[in-house]
């Protein structure tokens, strides 16, 4: 039994036994950025996708019978990929509505602004970074590009085709579609971006965040007749080295292969021929390891800007001085421009936390910031992310989970391995309620994503949820899977859904289990559930009794770990994150209010639903309902 089992138990019981360090206090003024900052890496704007035809969200939320959508569709184009990035993780608006969350008073202040995105994020921290590793078949000069969410742009971190390194890292047993392309989205997680708030619990949160983003892409792509299938098992240290990531502080969690529009694989020759100057790249000097020379794309003969010159910091960091490293000197590959000191009172000091000292070198890197590679080493990106926090704390539990999940990174599960962790079937008999056939309106997926938000205290039971609406949301959530090498087509359903019904037309209050195969609810606990729900929720930002229903997804986490090893923790919790994102989008398509919360007493739900001995772990609570009419809001886009 690996460490992931211990961590899963600690997460399950954290409502009663606080996770260490129990005395940790976030240092909010010294928090990290909500995004990465690469001084000297010039941004190149992406199209916003406004000219694309509307694509119905129902194709991604309720796929038609006969298999996944997009199996024979053409591939991605630059407008399509750009629109998917914008609609999923790009900043699409500013949250200024009056609601019950604790951040309300700071929202009008620009340094504390809350920017909306199509994808949900744990605590609104968004620690997932997106790197586009492109080869010759794509529209850009081959290289490694970071997606800048604040500017909806890409920043080139390395020039040259390194997609052969990605394919080698995926392994010869990776799905054929993953090896037959030269375009990849690589998803990394910067632990401190979440850990500064959630400490040891942060590893669980970031796994959820990866799942929400991947599911957004799967829904968006299916709506456009495309297909997205992530790869979760690969040589993680090798890809960390390519991105200049430390591993213990930032690591790659998923690789998403993209089929480009011509459908032709442009793989590197066997053995890899190293980095090359791509067609159209005349005037650019490509250094060993892929570092850019004295010119930048589209500007032959123009000198590249000095490191840090003319680069604005991310929103919310205005007024902070830039360290000497960011202003022109080499940036340590760990990403911080400051040496962390021992934390003092109020700055996260605790026996369970370790302050980090920046190192001077990283994997595949010579320590100069040039991207040059020594003999026999893989290439690494030239530019390094610069950390905003003066003190970065490393938590032993997070380090242990990272080590446990990386240890089996290349041990891809055999087909059918997840059959042992399948969701339990719902037994027959008892009180059952047949639900209407699920049906979604013809709403464009972009509008669904732009309208997604957390209700935060806006629920109003005056207008109950209809049985058809509840049926549609349950069916969409039940059909959710991460897909890819972790859960290929034919993998048994991994999630079981429970519905705590408060105010749903023609359905009596009670706790029910959803039978996805029969389209029915089976009664587990009769009677009103509002008081139980509110008493076992830790925060004051949701009025759960006023929600029409509260859905609770469970995953047999321990069984997943037994079936595929400790790395399966990312799969189990990521699947719950994918369900959460589906829930939000289905509610948005139906014009219902929604929310997802992790701060509840999981054990109370185990007891309430009589789940002891089943290995089912309630991972989220998801309230659904109508909101009060005419809520106070501010239209920032017309101000």
C-alpha positions in Angstrom: 0.0 0.0 0.0 1.6 3.3 -1.1 1.6 6.7 0.3 -1.4 7.8 -1.8 -3.6 5.5 0.3 -2.5 7.4 3.4 -3.1 10.8 1.7 -6.6 9.7 0.5 -7.5 8.8 4.0 -6.2 12.1 5.3 -8.2 14.0 2.8 -11.4 12.0 3.7 -11.0 12.7 7.4 -9.7 16.3 7.2 -13.0 17.7 8.4 -12.4 16.0 11.7 -8.6 15.6 11.8 -6.9 18.6 10.3 -4.1 17.9 7.9 -0.6 19.0 8.9 0.5 21.7 9.3 -2.7 22.4 11.2 -1.4 25.9 12.3 -0.5 27.1 8.8 -1.6 30.7 8.1 -1.5 31.9 4.4 0.6 35.1 3.9 -1.8 36.8 1.5 0.3 39.8 0.6 3.2 37.5 -0.4 1.0 35.1 -2.4 2.1 33.9 -5.9 0.7 35.2 -9.2 -2.3 33.5 -10.8 -0.2 32.7 -13.8 3.4 32.5 -14.9 5.7 35.3 -15.7 8.5 34.9 -18.2 10.6 38.1 -18.5 12.1 38.6 -21.9 9.7 36.2 -23.7 7.8 38.2 -26.2 4.1 37.6 -26.5 2.4 36.8 -29.8 -1.3 37.5 -29.8 -3.7 34.7 -30.7 -7.0 35.1 -32.6 -10.0 35.2 -30.3 -12.2 32.8 -32.4 -15.1 35.2 -32.8 -15.5 34.2 -36.5 -16.1 30.5 -35.7 -19.5 29.1 -36.3 -21.6 28.3 -33.2 -21.1 24.8 -31.9 -23.8 23.2 -29.7 -22.7 22.3 -26.2 -25.0 19.3 -26.1 -22.6 17.4 -28.4 -20.0 17.5 -25.7 -22.2 17.3 -22.6 -24.6 14.5 -23.8 -22.7 12.7 -26.6 -24.9 10.9 -29.1 -25.0 7.1 -29.0 -22.5 5.3 -31.1 -19.2 6.4 -29.5 -17.4 9.7 -28.9 -18.0 12.6 -31.2 -15.3 13.7 -33.5 -13.8 10.3 -34.4 -13.7 11.1 -38.1 -13.6 14.9 -37.9 -10.8 17.1 -39.3 -8.2 18.3 -37.0 -7.4 21.5 -35.2 -6.6 24.8 -36.8 -5.0 27.9 -35.3 -8.4 29.7 -34.9 -9.9 26.6 -33.3 -7.1 26.0 -30.9 -6.9 29.6 -30.0 -10.6 29.8 -29.4 -10.5 26.7 -27.2 -7.7 28.2 -25.1 -9.6 31.4 -24.7 -12.9 29.8 -23.9 -11.4 27.4 -21.3 -8.6 29.2 -19.4 -8.3 32.7 -20.9 -9.7 35.7 -18.9 -13.2 36.4 -20.4 -14.6 38.9 -17.9 -14.5 40.4 -14.4 -16.6 39.1 -11.5 -18.3 42.1 -9.8 -21.7 40.6 -8.9 -22.9 40.9 -5.3 -22.7 37.5 -3.7 -22.0 35.7 -0.4 -18.3 34.7 -0.9 -15.7 36.1 1.5 -13.8 38.0 -1.3 -16.7 40.3 -2.1 -15.3 43.5 -0.4 -12.1 43.4 -2.4 -13.6 42.7 -5.9 -13.9 46.4 -6.9 -10.1 46.9 -6.2 -8.0 46.1 -9.2 -5.2 44.3 -7.3 -7.9 41.9 -5.9 -9.9 41.6 -9.1 -11.5 38.2 -9.8 -11.4 37.4 -13.5 -13.8 34.9 -14.9 -12.8 31.9 -17.0 -14.8 29.1 -18.6 -13.1 26.5 -16.4 -13.7 26.2 -12.7 -10.7 26.3 -10.4 -10.2 25.2 -6.8 -10.3 28.4 -4.7 -10.0 30.4 -7.9 -6.2 29.9 -8.0 -5.8 28.3 -11.4 -2.3 26.6 -11.0 -2.4 24.7 -14.3 0.0 26.1 -16.9 -0.5 25.3 -20.6 2.5 24.8 -22.9 2.1 24.2 -26.6 4.9 22.0 -28.0 4.6 22.4 -31.8 6.2 20.7 -34.7 6.4 21.4 -38.5 2.8 20.6 -39.3 1.5 23.5 -37.2 1.1 27.2 -38.0 3.9 28.5 -35.8 7.6 28.2 -35.9 8.3 24.8 -34.1 9.1 25.2 -30.5 7.7 25.4 -27.0 5.2 28.1 -26.3 3.6 29.1 -23.1 -0.1 30.2 -23.2 -0.3 33.6 -21.4 -3.9 33.6 -20.0 -3.8 37.4 -19.2 -3.0 38.5 -22.7 -4.5 35.5 -24.7 -1.1 35.2 -26.3 1.7 32.7 -26.6 5.3 33.3 -25.5 8.0 31.3 -27.2 10.3 29.7 -24.6 12.3 27.5 -27.0 12.7 27.5 -30.8 13.1 24.2 -32.6 11.2 20.9 -33.1 11.4 19.0 -29.8 8.2 16.9 -30.4 10.4 13.8 -30.8 11.3 14.2 -27.1 7.6 14.4 -26.2 6.8 11.2 -28.1 9.7 9.4 -26.5 8.5 10.5 -23.1 5.0 9.2 -23.8 6.4 5.8 -24.6 6.0 3.3 -27.4 2.8 1.9 -25.7 1.0 5.3 -25.8 -2.2 5.5 -27.8 -1.6 5.7 -31.5 -3.2 9.1 -31.8 -0.7 10.4 -29.2 2.3 9.2 -31.2 1.0 10.1 -34.7 1.1 13.9 -34.3 3.6 16.7 -33.7 1.3 19.1 -31.8 0.9 18.7 -28.0 -0.6 20.7 -25.1 1.5 20.0 -22.0 -0.2 20.7 -18.7 2.0 21.5 -15.8 1.1 22.4 -12.2 3.0 24.9 -10.0 2.3 23.5 -6.5 3.0 26.8 -4.6 0.3 28.6 -6.6 -2.3 26.5 -4.6 -0.2 25.4 -1.6 0.2 28.9 -0.3 -3.5 28.8 0.6 -4.3 25.1 1.0 -0.9 23.7 2.3 -1.0 19.9 2.3 -4.5 19.7 0.9 -3.2 21.4 -2.2 -2.2 18.3 -4.0 -5.8 17.1 -4.0 -6.9 20.5 -5.2 -4.5 20.6 -8.2 -5.6 17.1 -9.3 -9.1 18.4 -9.4 -8.0 21.5 -11.4 -6.3 19.4 -14.1 -9.5 17.4 -14.4 -11.7 20.5 -14.9 -9.5 21.9 -17.6 -9.2 18.6 -19.5 -12.9 18.2 -19.4 -13.5 21.7 -20.7 -11.4 20.8 -23.7 -13.2 17.5 -24.2 -16.6 19.2 -24.2 -15.4 22.1 -26.4 -13.7 19.8 -28.9 -16.7 17.4 -29.1 -19.0 20.3 -29.8 -16.8 21.3 -32.7 -16.5 17.7 -34.1 -13.0 17.2 -32.7 -11.6 14.9 -30.1 -9.3 15.4 -27.1 -7.8 12.4 -25.2 -5.2 13.2 -22.5 -2.2 11.0 -21.7 -1.5 10.7 -17.9 1.3 8.1 -17.9 4.6 9.2 -19.4 8.2 10.0 -18.4 7.4 12.9 -16.2 11.0 13.9 -15.2 12.0 14.1 -18.9 9.1 16.5 -19.7 9.9 18.5 -16.6 13.4 18.9 -17.9 12.1 20.2 -21.2 10.0 22.8 -19.5 12.8 23.7 -17.0 10.6 22.6 -14.1 12.0 21.6 -10.8 9.7 18.6 -10.3 9.1 19.0 -6.6 7.9 22.6 -7.2 6.3 22.3 -10.6 5.6 19.2 -12.6 3.8 18.0 -15.7 0.5 16.3 -15.0 -0.9 15.6 -18.5 -0.1 15.7 -22.2 -2.9 16.3 -24.7 -2.1 15.4 -28.3 -3.7 17.4 -31.0 -4.6 16.1 -34.4 -3.9 19.0 -36.8 -6.1 19.9 -39.8 -4.3 17.9 -42.5 -4.3 14.8 -40.3 -0.7 14.0 -41.3 1.8 13.0 -38.7 5.1 14.8 -39.0 7.1 12.7 -36.6 10.8 13.1 -36.3 13.0 10.4 -37.9 13.8 7.4 -35.7 16.2 8.2 -33.0 15.5 11.9 -33.3 17.7 14.2 -35.5 17.9 16.9 -32.9 16.7 20.5 -33.3 16.3 22.0 -36.7 15.6 25.3 -38.3 12.0 25.0 -39.5 11.0 26.2 -43.0 10.5 29.9 -43.1 12.9 30.3 -40.2 15.6 32.0 -42.1 17.2 34.9 -40.3 16.9 33.1 -36.9 19.9 31.6 -35.3 19.0 28.4 -33.5 21.5 27.6 -30.7 22.1 24.1 -29.4 19.2 23.2 -27.1 16.9 25.4 -29.0 17.7 28.8 -27.6 16.7 31.8 -29.8 19.5 33.8 -31.2 19.4 37.5 -32.0 16.1 37.7 -33.9 12.5 37.0 -33.1 9.7 35.6 -35.4 8.5 38.0 -38.1 11.3 40.5 -37.4 14.4 39.4 -39.2 17.4 41.5 -38.1 15.5 43.0 -35.2 17.3 42.5 -31.9 15.4 40.4 -29.3 14.4 42.5 -26.3 16.7 42.2 -23.3 15.5 39.9 -20.5 12.7 41.7 -18.7 12.7 44.7 -20.9 9.2 46.2 -21.5 7.5 43.2 -19.8 4.5 44.1 -17.7 3.8 42.0 -14.6 0.6 40.1 -14.2 -2.6 41.9 -12.9 -2.5 42.3 -9.2 1.3 42.7 -8.9 1.4 46.4 -9.7 3.7 48.4 -7.6 6.1 45.5 -6.7 9.7 46.0 -7.5 11.3 43.6 -10.0 14.3 41.7 -8.7 17.7 42.0 -10.4 17.2 38.5 -11.9 14.0 39.6 -13.6 15.7 42.8 -14.9 18.5 41.2 -16.8 20.4 38.6 -14.9 20.0 34.8 -15.2 16.9 33.4 -13.5 17.3 30.2 -11.5 15.4 27.3 -13.0 13.5 26.9 -9.8 11.7 30.1 -10.9 12.3 32.3 -7.9 14.3 35.5 -8.0 14.8 35.5 -4.2 16.3 33.2 -1.6 13.5 32.0 0.7 14.1 32.6 4.4 12.6 30.8 7.3 9.0 31.9 7.6 8.1 34.0 10.6 4.9 34.4 12.5 2.0 35.0 10.1 4.1 33.9 7.1 3.2 30.3 7.1 5.8 29.1 9.7 5.0 25.7 11.0 6.7 22.4 11.9 5.1 20.7 8.9 6.5 23.1 6.3 9.9 23.7 4.8 11.1 27.0 3.5 12.7 26.7 0.1 16.1 28.0 -1.0 16.4 28.6 -4.7 18.8 26.3 -6.5 21.1 27.5 -9.3 20.7 24.7 -11.8 17.9 22.5 -13.0 17.3 19.4 -15.2 18.9 19.7 -18.6 20.1 23.3 -17.9 23.4 24.9 -17.5 22.3 27.5 -14.9 22.8 30.5 -17.2 19.2 31.0 -18.4 20.4 30.6 -22.0 18.7 27.3 -22.7 22.0 25.8 -23.9 22.4 22.1 -23.3 25.5 20.2 -22.2 26.7 17.1 -24.0 24.2 14.2 -23.8 21.5 16.3 -22.3 18.0 17.0 -23.5 17.0 20.5 -24.6 15.3 22.8 -22.1 13.4 26.0 -22.5 15.5 29.2 -22.5 13.2 31.3 -20.3 12.2 30.6 -16.7 9.2 31.6 -14.7 9.9 34.2 -12.0 8.2 33.7 -8.7 6.5 36.6 -7.0 6.5 35.3 -3.5 9.5 36.2 -1.4 9.0 33.1 0.7 8.0 29.8 -0.9 7.1 27.0 1.5 7.4 23.3 0.6 5.1 20.9 2.4 6.4 17.4 3.2 3.1 15.9 2.4 2.9 17.5 -1.0 6.5 16.4 -1.7 5.7 12.8 -0.6 2.6 12.7 -2.9 4.7 14.1 -5.8 7.3 11.4 -5.3 4.7 8.7 -4.9 2.9 9.6 -8.1 6.1 10.1 -10.2 7.5 6.7 -9.1 5.2 4.8 -11.5 4.9 7.5 -14.1 5.8 5.2 -17.0 3.9 2.1 -15.8 0.8 2.6 -18.0 -2.2 0.6 -16.8 -3.1 -2.5 -18.9 -6.4 -2.3 -20.8 -9.2 -3.2 -18.4 -7.3 -2.4 -15.2 -10.0 0.0 -14.0 -12.7 -2.7 -14.1 -11.7 -3.5 -10.5 -12.5 0.1 -9.4 -15.8 0.5 -11.4 -18.7 2.3 -9.7 -20.9 -0.1 -7.8 -24.2 -0.9 -9.6 -27.4 0.4 -8.0 -29.3 -2.6 -6.6 -32.9 -3.1 -7.7 -36.0 -2.7 -5.6 -36.8 0.0 -3.1 -38.4 3.3 -3.8 -37.6 4.4 -7.3 -38.4 7.5 -9.3 -38.2 7.5 -13.1 -36.7 10.6 -14.5 -37.5 12.3 -17.8 -35.3 11.8 -20.8 -32.3 14.1 -20.6 -32.4 17.0 -23.0 -30.3 20.1 -23.5 -31.2 23.2 -25.5 -29.3 24.3 -28.5 -26.9 26.6 -26.7 -23.4 27.4 -28.2 -20.6 26.0 -26.2 -18.9 29.4 -26.0 -21.9 31.0 -24.4 -22.2 28.1 -22.0 -18.6 28.6 -20.9 -18.9 32.4 -20.7 -22.0 32.2 -18.5 -20.5 29.6 -16.1 -20.2 30.9 -12.6 -20.5 29.9 -9.0 -23.8 31.0 -7.4 -22.4 31.8 -3.9 -25.5 32.4 -1.9 -27.8 33.3 -4.7 -30.0 30.2 -4.6 -33.7 30.7 -4.2 -36.1 27.8 -3.6 -39.1 29.8 -4.7 -38.9 28.2 -8.2 -38.0 24.5 -7.9 -35.8 22.6 -10.2 -37.7 20.5 -12.7 -37.3 16.7 -12.9 -36.1 17.1 -16.5 -33.4 19.6 -15.5 -32.2 17.3 -12.7 -32.2 14.3 -15.1 -30.2 16.2 -17.7 -27.5 17.3 -15.2 -27.2 13.9 -13.7 -27.0 12.2 -17.1 -24.2 14.6 -18.3 -22.2 14.0 -15.1 -22.6 10.3 -15.3 -21.3 10.2 -18.8 -18.1 12.1 -17.9 -14.7 10.4 -18.3 -11.2 11.8 -18.7 -10.6 9.3 -21.6 -7.2 8.9 -23.1 -4.7 6.2 -21.9 -6.1 6.3 -18.3 -9.7 5.5 -19.2 -10.0 4.4 -22.9 -13.3 3.8 -24.6 -15.1 0.9 -22.9 -13.7 1.6 -19.4 -16.5 1.0 -16.8 -18.0 4.1 -15.2 -15.8 5.2 -12.3 -18.2 7.7 -10.7 -21.4 7.1 -8.7 -23.8 10.0 -8.2 -26.0 10.8 -5.2 -28.7 13.6 -5.2 -29.8 15.3 -2.0 -33.2 16.6 -3.2 -34.5 19.7 -1.5 -36.8 21.4 -4.0 -37.4 19.5 -7.2 -40.9 19.4 -8.7 -42.8 16.1 -8.1 -39.8 14.5 -6.2 -40.1 14.1 -2.4 -37.1 15.5 -0.4 -34.5 12.8 0.4 -31.1 11.5 -0.4 -31.1 9.3 -3.6 -28.6 7.4 -5.6 -28.7 7.9 -9.4 -29.0 4.8 -11.6 -27.5 6.0 -14.8 -28.4 2.9 -16.8 -32.1 3.0 -15.8 -32.4 6.8 -15.7 -33.9 6.6 -12.2 -33.4 7.8 -8.6 -33.3 5.2 -5.9 -34.2 6.4 -2.4 -31.4 6.0 0.3 -32.5 8.4 3.1 -36.1 9.8 3.1 -37.0 13.2 4.4 -35.6 16.8 4.2 -31.9 17.0 4.0 -31.3 20.8 4.2 -30.2 20.9 7.8 -27.7 18.0 7.4 -26.2 19.7 4.3 -25.7 23.1 5.9 -24.3 21.7 9.2 -21.7 19.7 7.4 -20.5 22.5 5.1 -17.6 24.5 6.5 -18.1 27.9 4.9 -20.9 30.5 4.8 -21.0 31.2 1.1 -23.7 28.7 0.1 -27.3 28.4 1.4 -27.5 24.7 0.6 -31.1 24.3 1.8 -32.3 26.7 -0.8 -30.7 24.7 -3.6 -33.0 22.5 -5.6 -30.6 19.6 -5.1 -27.1 18.9 -4.0 -25.2 16.3 -6.1 -22.4 14.3 -4.5 -20.0 12.3 -6.8 -18.1 9.4 -5.3 -15.1 7.6 -6.6 -13.7 4.3 -5.2 -10.4 6.0 -4.7 -8.7 3.2 -2.8 -9.8 0.7 -5.5 -8.3 2.9 -8.2 -5.0 3.0 -6.3 -5.0 -0.7 -5.9 -5.7 -1.2 -9.6 -3.2 1.2 -11.1 -0.8 2.4 -8.4 -0.3 5.7 -6.6 -0.4 7.6 -9.8 -4.0 6.7 -10.0 -4.7 9.4 -7.4 -4.4 12.0 -10.2 -6.9 9.9 -12.3 -9.4 9.4 -9.5 -9.5 13.0 -8.3 -9.1 14.4 -11.8 -12.2 12.4 -12.8 -14.1 14.1 -10.0 -12.9 17.4 -11.3 -14.1 16.6 -14.8 -17.5 15.8 -13.3 -17.5 19.1 -11.5 -16.8 21.0 -14.8 -19.6 19.0 -16.6 -21.9 19.9 -13.8 -21.2 23.6 -14.2 -21.6 23.5 -17.9 -24.8 21.5 -17.9 -26.3 23.9 -15.4 -25.2 26.9 -17.5 -26.8 25.4 -20.6 -30.0 25.1 -18.6 -29.8 28.6 -17.1 -29.5 27.2 -13.6 -27.3 28.3 -10.7 -24.5 26.0 -9.6 -21.6 25.6 -7.3 -18.9 23.1 -6.4 -17.3 22.9 -2.9 -14.5 20.8 -1.4 -14.9 22.2 2.2 -17.3 19.7 3.8 -17.2 16.8 6.3 -16.7 13.9 3.9 -17.1 11.3 6.7 -20.6 12.6 7.5 -21.7 11.9 4.0 -20.1 8.4 4.2 -22.2 7.8 7.3 -25.4 9.4 5.9 -25.3 7.3 2.7 -24.1 4.1 4.5 -20.9 3.9 2.4 -18.7 2.3 5.0 -16.9 -0.7 3.5 -17.6 0.3 -0.1 -14.4 2.3 -0.7 -16.6 5.1 -2.1 -15.2 8.5 -1.2 -17.5 11.6 -1.5 -15.1 14.1 -3.1 -17.3 17.1 -3.9 -20.7 18.6 -3.1 -22.4 20.3 -6.0 -25.5 22.5 -5.3 -27.9 23.1 -8.2 -30.9 25.4 -8.3 -32.6 28.6 -9.5 -31.2 31.9 -8.4 -32.9 35.0 -7.0 -34.3 37.1 -9.9 -32.6 40.4 -10.7 -29.4 40.0 -8.7 -27.1 43.0 -8.2 -24.3 43.1 -10.7 -21.9 45.4 -12.5 -21.4 45.3 -16.3 -17.7 46.0 -16.4 -17.5 45.6 -20.2 -19.7 48.7 -20.8 -18.1 50.9 -18.2 
